[in-house]
Amino acid sequence: MAEFDPKFQATLRELQLPISILQLDPADRAVLRIADERDSVQKKTFTKWINKHLKKVELTCEDLFEDLRDGNRLITLIEVLSQESLARERGKLKFHKLQNVQTVLDYLRFRGIKTVNIRATEIVDGNPKLTLGLIWTIILHFQISDVVVPGQPTTISAREALLLWSKRTCDGYPGVKVTNFSKSWRDGRALLSIIHRNR
């Protein structure tokens, strides 16, 4: 293990940073930084989306990972999006929070929406990755499922419809070919093409 000079170690102790982070090579640190930035952007974007819908019932979500932990705002969000009423627990104990989040997960499964590896305990404990995953699943179903591609059967999934719409929107732009939601978007040309076409 590499030795750090004592001044540097003292600074680390003051910042309360683990030395193991600093032992990563620069490429690994860059990957972690980019992942953190992506999560931050998703958190901010998803919070705005949630607030757009909670505004209809005069509620807000300030901190996505904290405010959804008790399940009440999640239930309210689903009620606003689905126009259906869901049962909720009114207590403040962890049991009540778990029950509220489970109500949302059960409702999503009942509607045929897959929530792979998302458990109520993870949301109640404030797990950032799974909270973002749950909100993305809700967005996919309630927002993106409304995407209609003219001339296509309604039997295609929201994901397929969005990909088809992206392909059609980017047609005619040199060097832009949309075939999936990962590699096709990495250089930013597809996004710029869509923005240019729709401005």
N, C-alpha and C positions, 0 to 999 in steps of 0.2 A: 504494500500500500504506500502511495506517495505521501511524503511528509510535507506539511504546510508550515510556513514560518509562524511563530507564536503570535505575532501581531494579527496575521490573517485569521488564525483560529479564534482569537479574541473577538474579532469583528464578526465572524460567523456565529459565535455564541450570542453576541448582542442582537443579531438579526434573527436568531433562532432558525437558521437554515441547516438542514442536515448536510454533512460533508459528502454523503453519497451522491447528492445531486451534482455537486461540483466535480465528481469523478467521472461523470459522463463525458463522452467526447463531444466536440462542438456540434456534430451532425445530430446526435441524439438530443442534445439540449434544444436545437432548432426545431426538431420534430415535436418535442414537448411544448415548446412555446407556441407553435402553430396550432397544435391541438387545443391548447388553452384559449387561444384567440378565437378559434372556431366555436368552442363551447360558449364563450362570452357573447359572440355575435348571435348564436342560436338562442341563448337565454334572453337577450334583449329583444330579438325579433319575436320569439314566442310569447314573451310577456306583453308586447304591444298587441299581438293578435288576440290574446286572452282578454286584455283590457277593452279591446274594441267590442267584444261580445258581452263582457260583464258590465260594461257601461249601460247596457239596456236595462239592467236591474239595479243600477246605481251602486255597483261594487267595483273595486279595483284590486289589482295584484301588484304589489310593490317588489317583492322578492319571490321569484318563481319557486325556488327550492324550499323556502320557508312557508309561504302562504298557501301552498297546496297540501302541506303535510297533514292537516286535520281532515281533509277530504271535503269540507263544506264548499269551498270555491270550485272544486272539481265537479261536485254534484250540480252546483248552480250553473257552471259552464255547460254541462251536458244537457241540463234542463232548457237552457236558452237555445242551444243548437238543435235539440231534437223536438222542442215544443212538447215534451212529456214531463210528468212529475215523477220524481224518484224519492223513495223513503230515505231518511237520514237520521243519524243519531245526534242528539243535542249535547251530550256530555263532553267533558274535556279530557277524560282518561284516554290512555293509548288504545284501549279496547274500542272506544267510540271512533277514534280516528281510523283505526284499521277497518272497522266495519263500514265507514263512509267510503273509503278508498275502494274496498272490496265491492261495494255497491256499484261503483263506476265501472270497475273491471268486469263484473258480472253482466252489467248492462251492455258493455261493448261486445263481450263474447256472445251474448244473446242476439245482438244485431249482426253477428257473423264477422266481427272485426277481430283480427288476430292480435293478441298482446303477448308476444313471445318473450318469455323469461321476465316479465314484469309482475312483481308480487306486491301486494299491499304494504308489506313491511318495508320494502325498499323505498316506496314513496313517502311513507310516514317517517322513515329515518332520514329523508332528505337526500337520497342518492341522486346526484346531478345527472349522470348518464341515463339512468332509467327514467327519471322525471322528464328529461328532454325527449327520450324515446316515446314515452306515453303521450306527451303533447303532440309530437310529430304524428303519431298514429291517429290521434283525434283530428288533427288538421287534414291529414290525408283523406280520412273518411268524410268529414263534414264540410270541408272547403274544396278540396281538389276533386272530390267525387262529383261536384257540380260542373266540372269542365265538360263542355259538349263540343265534340269535333264534328262539324257538318259532314254528312255523307258517310258516317261510320255507324255501325250497329251499336245499340246501347248495351250490348252484352259484354263489351270490353271493359276491363278494369279501369279505375281512375288513373292508375300509374301508366297503363298502356295508352290511355287517351291523352295524358299529359305529354308522354314521349312522342306520340304521333303529332300532336299540336306543335311541339318544339321542332320536330323535323320539318313540318310544312312551313313554319314561320321562318326557319333558317334557310329554306331552299332559295337558291339564287345568289347567296353570298359566297364569294370565292374563298376556298379553304375551310369552309365550315360544313361539317357533316356530323349530324347528331345521330348516334346509334344507341346510346345508353345514357345513364345518369351519372357516370363517373368519368371515364376517360375523355368523352366528348366535351366536357365542360372545363377541363383543367387549364387550358390556355386562355379562357375568358372570351373567346371569339363568339361562341354560341350565345352567351349572355348578352354581349354587346349587339349581336345581330337582332336578338329579340327586342332589346331596348330600342334600337334604331327603327325596326319595323313598326313598333307600337307607339312611337313618340308623337 
